[in-house]
């Protein structure tokens, strides 16, 4: 009996080893065209080691990521997967967050979502509430089997539109022990209701449906996917402030990147069609793990974090920072939406992020 039990244990260990080796082989034999030189919108830190990695999601789409590791780190460390903003690439905001958190002792990856940047998936520049939530879960898959990661201490950070995806992932995957959503967008809500709920009627949604249906027919006829255009350029003098805010990041040296849809020709016109009919935060109130929402006081998008916080806690924040149970909303004074994209104005609360993850990934 003891011999049989021993053989079973050995077989189990061999299976785990094979899975890890298979993951390593898949990572080495990538079919993606990965840029090896440093092409980020932020300087490289001398406090971390960096390398490119790849992994596949549940749909077989291969994702590209930058992995950041604290130099001279030993043993199994807590890990964080980062993605966003919506329409950005890992060489922009998510990489910056990931590198900063690696400097503070975490193994991190910043990944390009499916259909975006250096990641796989066709056609390009489309989004899906299901597949892009899955991208976060696939990142957790990857981190869970790394030799230098403690699989019981994995968190995620989502920025802008991927903040909503991160909250959605936290509602689905209990391996995620802590979640941060920074300057969050709810992409389902904004597609269905428009900015500031200015298109929240069945008539306006029907108008969108008809336009998208007509565009699908045209795209199929021509064999192409019409792009919607990225951030408007040149910038009209009468553009709303939030458009100027985006222009200041995506269209200038501050944040421009050639693989970023927001910096170049944008999403496909039909790229966000499914969000019209698929809410992403339906069960956010059932998230048991700690969750931190961070938003700028003057951000046009602040209401998305406030709505999510109310959904999770039943409490209206009314523009104030507050904590209910293990859910926290942190409002950054005087910050606008893109102040949480980079270090230009020193608004990203890295000390708070570090403490949040150290408290909850232990």
C-alpha positions, 0 to 999 in steps of 0.5 A: 500500500505504501509503495502504491501511494509513493508511486502515485505521489511521484507520478503527480510530481512528474505531471506537474513538472511536465506541465511546467516544462511544457509551459516553458517550451511554449514560451520559448517557441513563440510564434509572435514577433517580439521586439527585443530592444527597450521601446517603452515610453518610460526609462528602464530601471536599474533595480529590476531585471526584464525579459519578454515572455509569452503565454496562451489564454483559454482560447489559444490566443498567444499573449505577449508580456514584459516580465519585471523581477527585483534584482537579487530576489530570492525564494518565491515572491508575490506576483502582480499581472498588469494591463491597460489602458483600453487601446494602449500597449504594455510599453505605456502605462501598464509597463510603468506600473509593473516596473515600479511594483517590481522595484518594490519587491514583486514579480510583475508582468505587463501584458498586451491583451488579445488582438492588441500590441504584440499579442496574437489574435485576429482580426486586430484591434477588437475587444471582448468582455469575455476574452479580455477578462480571460486574458487576466485569468491566463496571466494568473495561469502563467504566474502560478507555475513560475518557479520564483512565484508563490501561487497563493500570492497573486494580484492584478492591476487594471488601468482605465478600461482594463480596470473594469476587466480586472474587477470582472476577473476578480469576480470570477477567479478566486486565485486573485487575492488582491485587485487594483483598478486605477482610473477605471472605465466600465466599457460595457456601460460607456458603450451602452450609455455613452459618456456621462450617460448622454446616450442612455436610451433604447432609441440611441442604443438601437441607432448604434446597433443599426450602424454597427450592423451596417458596418459589419456588412460593409467590412465583410463585403470589402474583406477589411475592418474599418478603423474608427481612428485613435485620439483625434489629431489635429486637436480641435480648439473646442474639444472637450477637456477629456479629449485634450487630456487623452491627446496630451498623453497619446499624441505627444512624446509623453505617451505616444507608441506606434503599436498603441491604437489610441496613438494611431488609427484606433479600434475597428469600428465594430471592435466593441460591439459586444459590450452593448449587450454584455455587462461586465460587473454583474456580480462585482458585489460577490467579490470576497477578496480585497479590492482598491479603486483609485481615481482622480478627483477631477477625472471625467471618468471618476463616476465609473469607480464610484459606481463600482464601489457602490455596486460592491458595498451598497454605499455611495461615495459622493466624491470622497475616499472611503473604505467599506470592509475590504473594498476601498475607494481612493480619490487622488486630489486634483488629479485628472484621468491621465494623471494616473497613466504616468509619472508626469505629475507625480499622482500615482500612489505607488506607496499605497499600491505597495502597502495594499499588496503587501497587506493582502498578498501574504 
